[in-house]
Amino acid sequence: MKTIDEMLSLKLLTPDQHADIGAWVAHARTPEAIMQMPAPLWRSLELASVLMNFDADLQQPPSFDHE
């Protein structure tokens, strides 16, 4: 929920989208159930994820430094 809260604060989701996505995730009991989210909500979530570069860490090579 923290991520969608951040998306709302950055105005990447509307308050209605935030509420609808939050309600869907809270109601879903499995990852498979979350994946059944209605397409318009998925598109909103995907766009917000891209705009905040959510997966940037996944695109970086792993660090093998042991500090």
CORURJO-V788818 format. One record per residue. N is the residue number from 1. RES is the residue in three letters. SS is DSSP state (H for helix, E for strand, L for the rest). OMEGA is omega in radians with two decimals (999 if undefined). Layout:
# CORURJO-V788818
n=<N	N>
res=<RES	RES>
ss=<SS	SS>
omega=<OMEGA	OMEGA>
This chain:
# CORURJO-V788818
n=<1	2	3	4	5	6	7	8	9	10	11	12	13	14	15	16	17	18	19	20	21	22	23	24	25	26	27	28	29	30	31	32	33	34	35	36	37	38	39	40	41	42	43	44	45	46	47	48	49	50	51	52	53	54	55	56	57	58	59	60	61	62	63	64	65	66	67>
res=<MET	LYS	THR	ILE	ASP	GLU	MET	LEU	SER	LEU	LYS	LEU	LEU	THR	PRO	ASP	GLN	HIS	ALA	ASP	ILE	GLY	ALA	TRP	VAL	ALA	HIS	ALA	ARG	THR	PRO	GLU	ALA	ILE	MET	GLN	MET	PRO	ALA	PRO	LEU	TRP	ARG	SER	LEU	GLU	LEU	ALA	SER	VAL	LEU	MET	ASN	PHE	ASP	ALA	ASP	LEU	GLN	GLN	PRO	PRO	SER	PHE	ASP	HIS	GLU>
ss=<L	H	H	H	H	H	H	H	H	L	L	L	L	L	H	H	H	H	H	H	H	H	H	H	H	H	H	L	L	L	H	H	H	H	L	L	L	L	H	H	H	H	H	H	H	H	H	H	H	H	H	L	L	L	L	H	H	H	H	L	L	L	L	L	L	L	L>
omega=<-3.13	-3.11	-3.14	3.03	3.11	3.10	3.10	-3.10	3.09	-3.14	3.06	3.01	3.03	3.07	3.11	3.11	3.13	-3.13	-3.12	3.12	3.11	3.12	3.14	-3.11	3.14	-3.12	-3.10	-3.10	-3.11	3.04	3.12	3.12	3.09	-3.13	3.11	3.12	3.13	-3.07	-3.13	3.10	3.09	-3.13	3.11	-3.14	3.12	3.14	3.11	3.12	3.12	-3.09	3.11	3.09	-3.03	-3.07	-3.13	3.14	-3.13	-3.12	-3.13	3.06	-3.14	3.08	3.13	3.10	3.07	-3.12	999>
